[in-house]
Amino acid sequence: MAGGGVLAVVDWPAAVKALGAGGLACSRSEGCVLRIAASIAAGIPVDLGECLSTLDKDNVGLVVAAVLHANGSRGADGATR
């Protein structure tokens, strides 16, 4: 929240459902990032073995940063370290 207002809301179950139905244009790696994010944010089950082996180098970095952030690893400026 910034200034007391909601910035964005993600319907994680709907996003994963749309991904599974082919309704989102993305690479396999990008789809796995979405699945992992949905798991972290909303507890939606994900096959980590499949997803982690599918990620490209850039998306591995994003997933690592998201996991660190979810675990509370943030700097003074709020950035994930």
Order of alpha helices (4+ residues) and beta strands (2+ residues): alpha-alpha-alpha-alpha
